[in-house]
Amino acid sequence: MRRAGGVMGADADRPPVGPPAAPLITCATCAGAGAVTEVCGCTGGGNRLLVGWRDEVGRAYRDCRLCGGAGSVAHDCVDCGRTGRWRAQLVLTVADLDTGAVASANVVPGSVEPTVADRGGWCLDLTALLREQRAVVEADGEVGADGGVGADGEVGAAEPPDGDPLRERNRPWEAASLVVPLHRRWRPGLPQQRLRELEAQAIARHVHRPWWLLLIRSAAPPAEQPDARLARLCELADLLRLDLVVEARRHRRGAPTWHVRYEVPGSQLPAQTPAHWPDLRTAVAATTVADALFGLGERGSAAPAYTMVPGGGERTVRHDVDLARLGGLVLADLGGAPGAQAVWRDGRWWHLRLAVDGSTVVLTERDTGQVARRPIDLLRRVAEPPAPSWQGVPVPHEPCPDCVPGGGLVSCYCRVDGGPAEPGCRICGGAGFAPVTGGCPGCRGSRRRHAALTVTVTDLVDRAEHELWLPGDGPDVPSGHRLDGPYRLADQATRFGVRPEHLTDADGGRTLDAALRDGLVLVGGPDPERRFVSSAAAGRPGARLIVVARRPDVPPLADLVRLARALSLTLRVGVCDERPDGMALRWSVSLVRCGTARARPMQLTVEAAIDFCLRFLDNAVRDAVPDDPAVPIPVPQAPARARPPDPVPGILALAEHHAGTEVSVEFGRDGCRVDLLVPEGWRLIARAASFGDALRGLGLVS
C-alpha cells in the first residue's frame, strides 16, 4: 500500500529535479569511515599455493598478492563510495520504449505502508508500485493488450495487462519483484521517528541498485510461451542441422538442474553447464536462440566432422511439444543416475541416460595468487542416438603441426613456415615453442586442421543455406588476395537482405572479421584456397561455420534519443568513418549522465551499437546515480511523445565530413552538442537546441 506523496504525478513533463533530499544514514559496512579492513580471502585456503575449493583454514598465505601474508586487507568501501553515508532512497521507473512515456515512484521512509512478509516480520512490498507505474505508462501511451517482450525477450519487459507482473529485461522468465525486508525490531506502535529510522536503514541497504528502470515495448509482439519457444528451438535445430539437447543433471546436494542447448552431433558432454535452472519450464523460458547457440564451438571442439547431403535448407513443419510430458520423461530417465537427456534429432526426441565416465580437476587462479582445485565428475551417454539422416562422408583432417602433443605449447611466431627457431627470441628464448594465451592460433585448441568446411548462412527464422568449402590447388598469390565465388560471405549477405557488417558468428554473436567476410588471403603464397579454408575451419565444431545474416532486433536510434530526454540522461553517439583508409565505419551508443567518459566506437553498425547499449542498460542506470548521497536521485516523469527525426543520416554526414576522426554527438534534455577528437583532446564544434540546428550551424544541411 502506498502512502500519500510516494509517487510524483506522471503528467509532470519537467526536469526531474523535484524530489527533496533523501535521509542520510551512516554506512553500516564501514561505520562511516569510508574504508574497511577485512579478512583476506587467502585465509580460506591457508598457507598453501594449491587449495581446495571450499577449504576454511584460517591461516594467511605468506605470498598473497593482496595482503602480503598479513591476513587482512584495507580498501575503500564500495558500498558507500568512500562517503561514509548511505542515501535512503529508491526510485522505480517504468519507460515505454515505443512511446517515450515514463512514470516513476520515489520511495523514501514513510512513503510506503509496510506489510507482513511471507516468512514473518514486516517488509516494504514495492511490487505494487511497479505495477502502478506500468499502468500509468500504458494509459498515457494508449497501449492495447499487445504489450510484451519480443520473441526472444531481448529488450521488452511487460506482459499483457491481464494482472501479470512486469518482467525484467534481462530476466524475462520470472516476474520482477522488489521486496525490502525491514529490521525485526520494526513493529506497529513504535514512535514514528524510530519507525522511519528502521525504514531508512532497510531502503539504504539497496545501495547497489537504488534506481530500478524497467523497459516495456507496447509495440512488441506478445511474449512467447515456453511450449512455443521449445517448438521453435526444435524447428531451428532441424533447419540448422544441429542437435537440441534438454538435459537434467543431479548434483551432490539439492534437486536436479536443467540446461537447454544446441550441439553438433558427436560433441562431448561439457564438464560443467553454464546454467542451473530449477525446472524445465524455467530453463526454456530463460533460453533464447542465442543462448542455446552460445558455446557451440567449445562443446564441439572434438566432435567428428562430416559433410552434409544436399537439401533441407527450408523451414520444416513446426512440431507440437508437450513441455510437461517431456520434463516428466527426462526425470523418469534420471532416477538415480547423475544425468539424463532428451535429444531432438531428425524430427524426434531420443531419451538418453548419463553415467559417470571418470573425473577431472578444474584449476582456478584466485586474486590472492593461490590456485583453487575442484574435482568434477565427467559424464557420458550410456547410448548414442542414430546418426542424423543428413550426415555425409567424414571430412579429412591432419594433426596441427604447430601444437606440441600432450602439452600446452605451440610453435613460436619466430619459426617462419616451420623453420628453425630464432636464437634469443624474446617469446620462446630460442626453444621454438611457447605458451600462447587462448591456445594455438592455427587450430584454436582443437589440434586438428580440417581440409574442408561446411558453411551455413541463416536468418535464424526460416531460412538456412548450407555450402561445402572444398578447396583445390592454386597458384602463388600476393598478400591481400581476394578469392572468388563462395568464399565471399559478403556477397551472400545481399541475398539475405542485410549488409555485410550484419554477418555474425552464431556462437557468441561476434561480427565476422573482414578477412573471413570478404574472402581475403592475408599472407601471400601458393594454394590460397586451402590456406583460407584451413584458417576459417580452425576450432570450428565438426568443421562447421554457422553465420547469422540478420539485423539486430532493436528500436531505431530516434527512440533512444526520446528515452534519454525522458529520463533526463544524455544519449551519446560516437562514430568514426575510416572507410577512405580501407577500414570500417564504427559506432558506439550509450546512455550516460553529463561528464561521463566517452566510449570508443567499436561496433560496425548502428544497430549493433544500440543492441550493446540496451544489453548493458542496467550498468548505465547504476552509473547515472549521483555519487554524492546528499544529492537525491532524480524521479523522471514524461508523457508519450512523437518520435523525433532520425538522426542517423545527419550523423553519417558528420562522420563523412570528418573522415578518419572520431565524432561525438550528445542528445540531452537541453539540446545537442557535437565534439571532435583532436590531438589535444575533445573539442566542441557545435551546440544547439536541436541536432538539425547543429548541422545547419556547421553548414552540412541547408
C-alpha positions as semicolon CSV with decimal commas, in nm:
position;residue;x (nm);y (nm);z (nm)
1;M;0,000;0,000;0,000
2;R;0,133;0,342;-0,095
3;R;0,114;0,638;0,137
4;A;0,039;0,984;0,005
5;G;0,333;1,152;-0,161
6;G;0,508;0,831;-0,263
7;V;0,467;0,887;-0,639
8;M;0,508;1,203;-0,839
9;G;0,247;1,291;-1,099
10;A;0,313;1,121;-1,431
11;D;0,191;1,423;-1,626
12;A;0,463;1,647;-1,490
13;D;0,674;1,697;-1,804
14;R;0,962;1,876;-1,642
15;P;1,323;1,810;-1,549
16;P;1,328;1,566;-1,257
17;V;1,479;1,798;-1,000
18;G;1,179;1,797;-0,769
19;P;1,242;1,519;-0,514
20;P;1,354;1,651;-0,176
21;A;1,681;1,537;-0,028
22;A;1,655;1,181;0,097
23;P;1,752;1,095;0,455
24;L;2,116;1,004;0,502
25;I;2,236;0,734;0,736
26;T;2,580;0,609;0,833
27;C;2,714;0,332;0,612
28;A;2,682;0,007;0,806
29;T;2,970;-0,154;0,616
30;C;3,242;0,092;0,713
31;A;3,070;0,263;1,010
32;G;3,112;0,598;0,834
33;A;3,487;0,571;0,788
34;G;3,476;0,534;0,409
35;A;3,724;0,246;0,426
36;V;3,714;-0,106;0,563
37;T;3,961;-0,364;0,685
38;E;3,860;-0,719;0,606
39;V;3,999;-1,067;0,646
40;C;4,188;-1,154;0,329
41;G;4,048;-1,426;0,106
42;C;4,376;-1,617;0,124
43;T;4,295;-1,727;0,479
44;G;4,022;-1,952;0,342
45;G;4,286;-2,177;0,188
46;G;4,564;-2,146;0,441
47;N;4,935;-2,104;0,376
48;R;4,931;-2,317;0,059
49;L;4,957;-2,247;-0,312
50;L;4,715;-2,524;-0,412
51;V;4,394;-2,511;-0,209
52;G;4,063;-2,693;-0,209
53;W;3,753;-2,524;-0,345
54;R;3,589;-2,484;-0,004
55;D;3,882;-2,500;0,238
56;E;3,845;-2,298;0,558
57;V;4,179;-2,298;0,734
58;G;4,210;-1,950;0,883
59;R;4,583;-1,901;0,815
60;A;4,715;-1,641;0,572
61;Y;4,909;-1,730;0,257
62;R;5,252;-1,577;0,303
63;D;5,296;-1,495;-0,069
64;C;4,946;-1,347;-0,106
65;R;4,925;-1,079;-0,374
66;L;4,664;-0,887;-0,176
67;C;4,779;-0,884;0,185
68;G;5,142;-0,999;0,158
69;G;5,080;-1,258;0,428
70;A;4,928;-1,018;0,682
71;G;4,588;-1,189;0,667
72;S;4,386;-0,869;0,629
73;V;4,343;-0,601;0,365
74;A;4,226;-0,241;0,381
75;H;4,039;-0,084;0,091
76;D;3,787;0,185;0,009
77;C;3,430;0,099;0,100
78;V;3,247;0,010;-0,221
79;D;2,904;0,021;-0,057
80;C;2,919;0,394;0,009
81;G;3,182;0,504;-0,243
82;R;3,412;0,634;0,034
83;T;3,149;0,885;0,151
84;G;3,065;0,701;0,473
85;R;2,693;0,763;0,415
86;W;2,400;0,590;0,250
87;R;2,110;0,756;0,073
88;A;1,774;0,622;0,196
89;Q;1,600;0,644;-0,141
90;L;1,483;0,405;-0,411
91;V;1,346;0,514;-0,748
92;L;1,125;0,280;-0,951
93;T;1,089;0,379;-1,317
94;V;0,889;0,220;-1,598
95;A;0,952;0,351;-1,951
96;D;0,783;0,260;-2,278
97;L;1,050;0,247;-2,546
98;D;0,788;0,270;-2,821
99;T;0,603;0,581;-2,696
100;G;0,854;0,759;-2,473
101;A;0,617;0,764;-2,174
102;V;0,792;0,743;-1,835
103;A;0,649;0,710;-1,485
104;S;0,845;0,684;-1,161
105;A;0,787;0,629;-0,792
106;N;1,004;0,787;-0,524
107;V;1,049;0,552;-0,228
108;V;1,171;0,716;0,092
109;P;1,096;0,641;0,457
110;G;0,725;0,687;0,520
111;S;0,617;0,673;0,154
112;V;0,511;0,307;0,152
113;E;0,292;0,128;0,407
114;P;0,477;-0,178;0,549
115;T;0,308;-0,515;0,514
116;V;0,355;-0,856;0,674
117;A;0,626;-1,058;0,498
118;D;0,563;-1,411;0,373
119;R;0,814;-1,557;0,618
120;G;0,715;-1,341;0,910
121;G;0,819;-0,996;1,012
122;W;0,750;-0,681;0,812
123;C;0,859;-0,553;0,472
124;L;0,808;-0,284;0,210
125;D;0,649;-0,464;-0,086
126;L;0,725;-0,235;-0,380
127;T;0,597;-0,472;-0,649
128;A;0,259;-0,297;-0,646
129;L;0,436;0,033;-0,712
130;L;0,595;-0,117;-1,022
131;R;0,252;-0,222;-1,147
132;E;0,118;0,127;-1,081
133;Q;0,392;0,284;-1,290
134;R;0,325;0,043;-1,575
135;A;-0,046;0,126;-1,564
136;V;0,033;0,497;-1,586
137;V;0,270;0,446;-1,880
138;E;0,029;0,221;-2,068
139;A;-0,263;0,457;-2,015
140;D;-0,056;0,755;-2,125
141;G;0,060;0,577;-2,439
142;E;-0,284;0,431;-2,511
143;V;-0,137;0,083;-2,511
144;G;-0,360;-0,207;-2,606
145;A;-0,337;-0,563;-2,492
146;D;-0,033;-0,647;-2,701
147;G;0,246;-0,523;-2,476
148;G;0,518;-0,775;-2,410
149;V;0,869;-0,891;-2,463
150;G;0,993;-0,977;-2,806
151;A;1,007;-1,335;-2,922
152;D;1,343;-1,389;-2,758
153;G;1,299;-1,143;-2,471
154;E;1,598;-0,931;-2,575
155;V;1,456;-0,590;-2,493
156;G;1,098;-0,589;-2,369
157;A;0,977;-0,628;-2,016
158;A;0,599;-0,603;-2,000
159;E;0,332;-0,872;-2,004
160;P;-0,019;-0,826;-2,143
161;P;-0,224;-0,620;-1,896
162;D;-0,416;-0,914;-1,753
163;G;-0,280;-0,890;-1,400
164;D;0,059;-1,046;-1,471
165;P;0,351;-0,853;-1,320
166;L;0,633;-0,685;-1,503
167;R;0,929;-0,893;-1,611
168;E;1,283;-0,764;-1,608
169;R;1,453;-0,717;-1,942
170;N;1,745;-0,945;-1,856
171;R;1,532;-1,196;-1,662
172;P;1,213;-1,240;-1,867
173;W;1,148;-1,587;-1,725
174;E;1,039;-1,456;-1,385
175;A;0,828;-1,173;-1,252
176;A;1,002;-0,855;-1,146
177;S;0,956;-0,813;-0,773
178;L;1,109;-0,581;-0,520
179;V;1,056;-0,652;-0,152
180;V;1,254;-0,457;0,105
181;P;1,269;-0,651;0,434
182;L;1,253;-0,440;0,747
183;H;1,453;-0,495;1,063
184;R;1,300;-0,745;1,301
185;R;1,259;-0,465;1,555
186;W;1,009;-0,286;1,330
187;R;0,652;-0,323;1,454
188;P;0,345;-0,101;1,458
189;G;0,317;0,111;1,766
190;L;0,677;0,227;1,785
191;P;0,736;0,603;1,782
192;Q;0,720;0,748;1,430
193;Q;1,080;0,864;1,441
194;R;1,202;0,513;1,527
195;L;0,987;0,359;1,252
196;R;1,131;0,599;0,995
197;E;1,486;0,522;1,111
198;L;1,432;0,149;1,062
199;E;1,272;0,206;0,722
200;A;1,563;0,429;0,618
201;Q;1,813;0,158;0,712
202;A;1,624;-0,100;0,506
203;I;1,589;0,123;0,198
204;A;1,950;0,239;0,210
205;R;2,080;-0,119;0,201
206;H;1,981;-0,135;-0,168
207;V;2,286;0,079;-0,238
208;H;2,398;-0,131;-0,536
209;R;2,070;-0,081;-0,723
210;P;1,899;0,234;-0,598
211;W;1,737;0,308;-0,935
212;W;1,522;0,042;-1,099
213;L;1,450;0,103;-1,467
214;L;1,216;-0,140;-1,644
215;L;1,153;-0,102;-2,016
216;I;0,833;-0,212;-2,183
217;R;0,762;-0,241;-2,555
218;S;0,400;-0,156;-2,627
219;A;0,452;-0,223;-2,999
220;A;0,626;-0,559;-2,949
221;P;0,454;-0,892;-3,014
222;P;0,317;-1,091;-2,718
223;A;0,561;-1,281;-2,504
224;E;0,641;-1,627;-2,637
225;Q;0,523;-1,907;-2,411
226;P;0,772;-2,181;-2,313
227;D;0,593;-2,454;-2,512
228;A;0,601;-2,241;-2,828
229;R;0,964;-2,147;-2,768
230;L;1,073;-2,509;-2,733
231;A;0,886;-2,596;-3,053
232;R;1,069;-2,313;-3,230
233;L;1,405;-2,432;-3,095
234;C;1,328;-2,780;-3,232
235;E;1,232;-2,633;-3,570
236;L;1,554;-2,434;-3,584
237;A;1,759;-2,742;-3,490
238;D;1,620;-2,920;-3,796
239;L;1,688;-2,615;-4,012
240;L;2,049;-2,574;-3,894
241;R;2,113;-2,949;-3,872
242;L;2,208;-2,943;-3,508
243;D;2,102;-3,140;-3,201
244;L;1,881;-2,969;-2,944
245;V;1,972;-3,109;-2,603
246;V;1,745;-3,086;-2,298
247;E;1,950;-3,201;-2,001
248;A;1,888;-3,258;-1,632
249;R;2,185;-3,316;-1,401
250;R;2,180;-3,435;-1,046
251;H;2,419;-3,270;-0,803
252;R;2,556;-3,381;-0,471
253;R;2,313;-3,151;-0,297
254;G;1,968;-3,032;-0,389
255;A;1,732;-3,102;-0,676
256;P;1,847;-3,158;-1,036
257;T;1,915;-2,858;-1,256
258;W;1,826;-2,810;-1,623
259;H;2,004;-2,679;-1,929
260;V;1,889;-2,634;-2,291
261;R;2,149;-2,602;-2,567
262;Y;2,243;-2,680;-2,926
263;E;2,520;-2,924;-3,011
264;V;2,696;-3,058;-3,316
265;P;2,629;-3,435;-3,332
266;G;2,913;-3,618;-3,161
267;S;3,001;-3,338;-2,919
268;Q;3,142;-3,431;-2,581
269;L;2,935;-3,361;-2,273
270;P;3,059;-3,045;-2,101
271;A;3,211;-3,098;-1,758
272;Q;3,005;-2,805;-1,630
273;T;2,695;-2,635;-1,764
274;P;2,667;-2,255;-1,755
275;A;2,303;-2,255;-1,643
276;H;2,139;-2,421;-1,343
277;W;1,765;-2,378;-1,382
278;P;1,536;-2,546;-1,126
279;D;1,286;-2,689;-1,377
280;L;1,240;-2,738;-1,750
281;R;0,981;-2,463;-1,796
282;T;1,211;-2,204;-1,641
283;A;1,507;-2,332;-1,842
284;V;1,319;-2,300;-2,172
285;A;1,177;-1,957;-2,083
286;A;1,529;-1,837;-1,997
287;T;1,694;-1,976;-2,311
288;T;1,690;-1,769;-2,628
289;V;1,820;-1,895;-2,960
290;A;2,144;-1,704;-2,896
291;D;2,174;-1,864;-2,551
292;A;2,127;-2,214;-2,695
293;L;2,396;-2,150;-2,958
294;F;2,646;-1,993;-2,717
295;G;2,942;-2,224;-2,652
296;L;2,871;-2,439;-2,959
297;G;3,236;-2,430;-3,063
298;E;3,373;-2,519;-2,721
299;R;3,132;-2,810;-2,678
300;G;3,204;-2,944;-3,026
301;S;3,579;-2,887;-3,044
302;A;3,641;-3,264;-3,055
303;A;3,328;-3,361;-3,250
304;P;3,386;-3,564;-3,568
305;A;3,343;-3,366;-3,890
306;Y;3,114;-3,478;-4,172
307;T;2,984;-3,327;-4,490
308;M;2,610;-3,283;-4,545
309;V;2,384;-3,441;-4,801
310;P;2,210;-3,177;-5,018
311;G;1,870;-3,033;-4,929
312;G;1,699;-2,930;-4,609
313;G;1,755;-2,556;-4,629
314;E;1,391;-2,459;-4,591
315;R;1,171;-2,427;-4,288
316;T;1,037;-2,753;-4,151
317;V;0,692;-2,818;-4,013
318;R;0,661;-2,694;-3,655
319;H;0,609;-2,980;-3,414
320;D;0,379;-2,969;-3,113
321;V;0,583;-3,009;-2,795
322;D;0,429;-3,104;-2,462
323;L;0,671;-2,942;-2,220
324;A;0,530;-3,105;-1,908
325;R;0,536;-3,453;-2,062
326;L;0,891;-3,406;-2,191
327;G;1,012;-3,294;-1,849
328;G;0,844;-3,592;-1,685
329;L;1,012;-3,836;-1,923
330;V;1,355;-3,685;-1,859
331;L;1,301;-3,703;-1,482
332;A;1,189;-4,065;-1,516
333;D;1,512;-4,145;-1,702
334;L;1,711;-3,955;-1,442
335;G;1,612;-4,177;-1,149
336;G;1,930;-4,235;-0,954
337;A;2,159;-4,156;-1,248
338;P;2,381;-3,845;-1,248
339;G;2,200;-3,707;-1,551
340;A;1,954;-3,763;-1,834
341;Q;1,892;-3,604;-2,172
342;A;1,628;-3,565;-2,438
343;V;1,797;-3,503;-2,774
344;W;1,597;-3,364;-3,066
345;R;1,743;-3,511;-3,386
346;D;1,580;-3,583;-3,722
347;G;1,239;-3,461;-3,610
348;R;1,201;-3,671;-3,295
349;W;1,316;-3,699;-2,934
350;W;1,578;-3,951;-2,823
351;H;1,587;-4,016;-2,448
352;L;1,927;-4,100;-2,301
353;R;2,072;-4,161;-1,956
354;L;2,410;-4,031;-1,846
355;A;2,675;-4,218;-1,649
356;V;2,998;-4,119;-1,475
357;D;3,300;-4,153;-1,704
358;G;3,590;-4,062;-1,481
359;S;3,673;-3,729;-1,323
360;T;3,881;-3,422;-1,383
361;V;4,017;-3,136;-1,178
362;V;3,935;-2,774;-1,255
363;L;4,210;-2,531;-1,153
364;T;4,112;-2,168;-1,097
365;E;4,358;-1,891;-1,016
366;R;4,248;-1,662;-0,735
367;D;4,329;-1,295;-0,687
368;T;4,549;-1,395;-0,396
369;G;4,782;-1,588;-0,628
370;Q;4,662;-1,924;-0,499
371;V;4,516;-2,192;-0,723
372;A;4,185;-2,349;-0,624
373;R;4,145;-2,718;-0,702
374;R;3,795;-2,851;-0,768
375;P;3,726;-3,215;-0,867
376;I;3,440;-3,268;-1,113
377;D;3,285;-3,589;-1,242
378;L;3,283;-3,637;-1,618
379;L;2,968;-3,778;-1,775
380;R;2,898;-3,978;-2,089
381;R;2,588;-4,105;-2,263
382;V;2,500;-4,466;-2,196
383;A;2,395;-4,493;-2,562
384;E;2,407;-4,266;-2,866
385;P;2,111;-4,188;-3,095
386;P;2,137;-4,299;-3,459
387;A;2,344;-4,081;-3,690
388;P;2,142;-3,798;-3,846
389;S;1,994;-3,862;-4,189
390;W;2,172;-3,561;-4,340
391;Q;2,520;-3,683;-4,240
392;G;2,757;-3,733;-4,533
393;V;3,115;-3,855;-4,552
394;P;3,390;-3,774;-4,299
395;V;3,591;-3,456;-4,355
396;P;3,964;-3,540;-4,367
397;H;4,196;-3,369;-4,123
398;E;4,557;-3,380;-4,014
399;P;4,723;-3,310;-3,678
400;C;4,805;-2,946;-3,620
401;P;5,177;-2,903;-3,693
402;D;5,207;-2,612;-3,452
403;C;5,088;-2,794;-3,137
404;V;5,310;-2,992;-2,902
405;P;5,136;-3,327;-2,835
406;G;5,037;-3,374;-2,473
407;G;5,125;-3,020;-2,370
408;G;5,008;-2,663;-2,384
409;L;5,290;-2,529;-2,602
410;V;5,260;-2,416;-2,962
411;S;5,508;-2,328;-3,230
412;C;5,654;-1,984;-3,169
413;Y;5,596;-1,697;-3,408
414;C;5,969;-1,679;-3,477
415;R;5,954;-2,009;-3,668
416;V;5,852;-1,884;-4,010
417;D;5,689;-2,160;-4,219
418;G;5,804;-2,423;-3,969
419;G;6,170;-2,327;-3,991
420;P;6,425;-2,315;-3,710
421;A;6,372;-2,100;-3,404
422;E;6,527;-1,758;-3,381
423;P;6,812;-1,757;-3,127
424;G;6,737;-1,526;-2,836
425;C;6,368;-1,487;-2,928
426;R;6,201;-1,276;-2,657
427;I;5,898;-1,510;-2,657
428;C;6,046;-1,861;-2,661
429;G;6,413;-1,789;-2,581
430;G;6,520;-1,991;-2,883
431;A;6,329;-2,307;-2,787
432;G;6,089;-2,277;-3,080
433;F;5,779;-2,343;-2,869
434;A;5,598;-2,122;-2,619
435;P;5,262;-2,098;-2,437
436;V;5,010;-1,875;-2,613
437;T;4,712;-1,710;-2,446
438;G;4,392;-1,851;-2,592
439;G;4,555;-2,161;-2,739
440;C;4,710;-2,234;-3,075
441;P;4,603;-1,974;-3,334
442;G;4,633;-2,230;-3,613
443;C;4,378;-2,478;-3,475
444;R;4,225;-2,284;-3,182
445;G;4,289;-2,568;-2,942
446;S;4,129;-2,847;-3,147
447;R;4,473;-2,988;-3,250
448;R;4,328;-3,063;-3,595
449;R;4,346;-2,895;-3,936
450;H;4,042;-2,979;-4,148
451;A;4,062;-2,992;-4,527
452;A;3,704;-2,869;-4,581
453;L;3,444;-2,654;-4,408
454;T;3,064;-2,659;-4,416
455;V;2,929;-2,303;-4,406
456;T;2,569;-2,237;-4,302
457;V;2,420;-1,891;-4,355
458;T;2,087;-1,841;-4,179
459;D;1,843;-1,576;-4,065
460;L;1,754;-1,790;-3,758
461;V;1,389;-1,779;-3,865
462;D;1,300;-1,991;-4,165
463;R;1,599;-1,996;-4,398
464;A;1,939;-2,165;-4,398
465;E;2,182;-2,223;-4,684
466;H;2,446;-2,495;-4,643
467;E;2,756;-2,492;-4,861
468;L;3,073;-2,702;-4,858
469;W;3,400;-2,519;-4,898
470;L;3,623;-2,784;-5,060
471;P;3,937;-2,603;-5,179
472;G;4,163;-2,708;-5,461
473;D;4,519;-2,633;-5,566
474;G;4,609;-2,282;-5,671
475;P;4,897;-2,064;-5,788
476;D;5,102;-1,822;-5,586
477;V;4,910;-1,508;-5,491
478;P;5,023;-1,181;-5,332
479;S;4,925;-1,070;-4,983
480;G;4,571;-0,934;-4,962
481;H;4,444;-1,152;-5,248
482;R;4,065;-1,181;-5,263
483;L;3,916;-1,517;-5,350
484;D;3,623;-1,559;-5,587
485;G;3,296;-1,747;-5,567
486;P;3,159;-1,897;-5,246
487;Y;3,444;-1,771;-5,030
488;R;3,295;-1,422;-5,027
489;L;3,038;-1,433;-4,749
490;A;2,974;-1,063;-4,801
491;D;2,803;-1,148;-5,131
492;Q;2,564;-1,383;-4,951
493;A;2,457;-1,104;-4,716
494;T;2,286;-0,932;-5,009
495;R;2,076;-1,242;-5,076
496;F;1,951;-1,226;-4,718
497;G;1,872;-0,856;-4,743
498;V;2,137;-0,737;-4,498
499;R;2,469;-0,556;-4,518
500;P;2,798;-0,748;-4,486
501;E;2,856;-0,580;-4,150
502;H;2,545;-0,757;-4,016
503;L;2,703;-1,102;-4,059
504;T;2,784;-1,252;-3,719
505;D;2,907;-1,580;-3,577
506;A;2,612;-1,775;-3,437
507;D;2,828;-1,880;-3,141
508;G;2,855;-1,562;-2,936
509;G;2,723;-1,312;-3,189
510;R;3,064;-1,169;-3,278
511;T;3,090;-0,980;-3,605
512;L;3,282;-1,174;-3,867
513;D;3,628;-1,034;-3,926
514;A;3,684;-0,860;-4,258
515;A;3,918;-1,127;-4,398
516;L;3,666;-1,408;-4,347
517;R;3,376;-1,192;-4,464
518;D;3,545;-1,077;-4,785
519;G;3,749;-1,388;-4,871
520;L;4,086;-1,220;-4,815
521;V;4,410;-1,418;-4,805
522;L;4,632;-1,203;-4,587
523;V;4,962;-1,384;-4,649
524;G;5,091;-1,445;-4,999
525;G;5,195;-1,787;-5,124
526;P;5,064;-2,098;-5,302
527;D;4,728;-2,273;-5,257
528;P;4,537;-1,969;-5,128
529;E;4,204;-2,153;-5,107
530;R;4,349;-2,431;-4,893
531;R;4,511;-2,188;-4,653
532;F;4,197;-1,973;-4,635
533;V;3,969;-2,270;-4,560
534;S;4,215;-2,416;-4,308
535;S;4,219;-2,086;-4,122
536;A;3,841;-2,045;-4,138
537;A;3,786;-2,402;-4,012
538;A;4,024;-2,369;-3,717
539;G;3,841;-2,458;-3,397
540;R;3,501;-2,487;-3,567
541;P;3,281;-2,762;-3,420
542;G;3,262;-3,052;-3,662
543;A;3,425;-2,831;-3,929
544;R;3,112;-2,615;-3,940
545;L;3,076;-2,239;-3,953
546;I;2,726;-2,102;-3,882
547;V;2,679;-1,740;-3,987
548;V;2,376;-1,534;-3,888
549;A;2,258;-1,289;-4,153
550;R;2,003;-1,055;-3,996
551;R;1,981;-0,711;-3,843
552;P;1,966;-0,693;-3,464
553;D;1,607;-0,663;-3,345
554;V;1,644;-0,321;-3,184
555;P;1,446;0,004;-3,187
556;P;1,562;0,293;-3,405
557;L;1,814;0,539;-3,267
558;A;1,546;0,809;-3,251
559;D;1,363;0,607;-2,983
560;L;1,673;0,613;-2,764
561;V;1,703;0,989;-2,813
562;R;1,346;1,023;-2,687
563;L;1,410;0,785;-2,397
564;A;1,724;0,970;-2,287
565;R;1,541;1,301;-2,275
566;A;1,251;1,148;-2,082
567;L;1,494;1,007;-1,824
568;S;1,697;1,331;-1,814
569;L;2,003;1,141;-1,926
570;T;2,230;1,201;-2,224
571;L;2,242;0,977;-2,529
572;R;2,596;0,983;-2,661
573;V;2,662;0,854;-3,013
574;G;3,021;0,807;-3,123
575;V;3,117;0,745;-3,484
576;C;3,439;0,722;-3,682
577;D;3,447;0,683;-4,060
578;E;3,768;0,510;-4,165
579;R;3,635;0,379;-4,495
580;P;3,857;0,612;-4,702
581;D;4,155;0,427;-4,549
582;G;4,012;0,089;-4,644
583;M;3,876;0,019;-4,297
584;A;3,526;0,038;-4,149
585;L;3,265;0,275;-4,013
586;R;3,250;0,225;-3,636
587;W;2,974;0,321;-3,389
588;S;2,908;0,348;-3,018
589;V;2,579;0,430;-2,843
590;S;2,548;0,484;-2,468
591;L;2,309;0,637;-2,215
592;V;2,513;0,841;-1,970
593;R;2,496;1,133;-1,734
594;C;2,683;1,451;-1,814
595;G;3,057;1,434;-1,758
596;T;3,096;1,060;-1,816
597;A;3,400;0,949;-2,015
598;R;3,337;0,876;-2,382
599;A;3,341;0,518;-2,512
600;R;3,542;0,439;-2,823
601;P;3,326;0,343;-3,123
602;M;3,377;-0,029;-3,180
603;Q;3,057;-0,164;-3,341
604;L;3,032;-0,194;-3,720
605;T;2,665;-0,094;-3,743
606;V;2,442;0,144;-3,553
607;E;2,203;-0,145;-3,485
608;A;2,480;-0,343;-3,315
609;A;2,572;-0,036;-3,108
610;I;2,209;0,007;-2,998
611;D;2,189;-0,361;-2,905
612;F;2,506;-0,329;-2,697
613;C;2,364;-0,020;-2,523
614;L;2,038;-0,193;-2,429
615;R;2,209;-0,511;-2,309
616;F;2,412;-0,310;-2,058
617;L;2,144;-0,056;-1,972
618;D;2,134;-0,163;-1,606
619;N;2,500;-0,066;-1,572
620;A;2,431;0,272;-1,733
621;V;2,143;0,341;-1,495
622;R;2,355;0,249;-1,195
623;D;2,634;0,481;-1,313
624;A;2,380;0,762;-1,359
625;V;2,301;0,773;-0,986
626;P;2,467;1,080;-0,826
627;D;2,790;0,996;-0,646
628;D;2,714;1,235;-0,360
629;P;2,448;1,075;-0,136
630;A;2,332;1,424;-0,037
631;V;2,208;1,473;-0,395
632;P;1,876;1,291;-0,444
633;I;1,821;1,051;-0,731
634;P;1,603;1,217;-0,998
635;V;1,248;1,086;-1,032
636;P;1,177;1,117;-1,406
637;Q;0,825;1,166;-1,541
638;A;0,734;1,218;-1,907
639;P;0,424;1,178;-2,124
640;A;0,415;0,992;-2,453
641;R;0,576;1,188;-2,735
642;A;0,609;1,157;-3,109
643;R;0,931;1,003;-3,230
644;P;1,195;1,271;-3,306
645;P;1,358;1,292;-3,651
646;D;1,600;1,013;-3,737
647;P;1,950;1,143;-3,651
648;V;2,141;0,868;-3,835
649;P;2,166;1,046;-4,176
650;G;2,300;1,359;-4,009
651;I;2,550;1,162;-3,801
652;L;2,671;0,986;-4,116
653;A;2,716;1,324;-4,284
654;L;2,922;1,441;-3,986
655;A;3,136;1,128;-3,992
656;E;3,197;1,157;-4,366
657;H;3,285;1,526;-4,335
658;H;3,539;1,444;-4,061
659;A;3,657;1,111;-4,205
660;G;3,928;0,941;-4,000
661;T;3,840;1,138;-3,685
662;E;3,610;1,037;-3,401
663;V;3,293;1,244;-3,372
664;S;3,073;1,251;-3,061
665;V;2,710;1,366;-3,073
666;E;2,523;1,414;-2,745
667;F;2,145;1,438;-2,723
668;G;2,026;1,579;-2,391
669;R;1,716;1,737;-2,246
670;D;1,857;2,086;-2,300
671;G;1,976;2,038;-2,658
672;C;2,253;1,881;-2,862
673;R;2,628;1,918;-2,881
674;V;2,889;1,789;-3,125
675;D;3,252;1,725;-3,028
676;L;3,552;1,630;-3,238
677;L;3,855;1,432;-3,117
678;V;4,170;1,627;-3,199
679;P;4,529;1,557;-3,086
680;E;4,480;1,788;-2,786
681;G;4,159;1,612;-2,679
682;W;3,789;1,666;-2,738
683;R;3,692;1,998;-2,896
684;L;3,338;2,135;-2,904
685;I;3,241;2,228;-3,261
686;A;2,865;2,283;-3,229
687;R;2,597;2,334;-2,966
688;A;2,231;2,397;-3,046
689;A;1,876;2,337;-2,930
690;S;1,837;2,052;-3,180
691;F;2,058;1,828;-3,390
692;G;1,922;1,985;-3,706
693;D;2,024;2,330;-3,587
694;A;2,371;2,199;-3,505
695;L;2,409;2,059;-3,857
696;R;2,292;2,386;-4,009
697;G;2,541;2,575;-3,796
698;L;2,816;2,351;-3,934
699;G;2,698;2,409;-4,289
700;L;2,618;2,042;-4,351
701;V;2,249;2,099;-4,428
702;S;2,066;2,393;-4,573
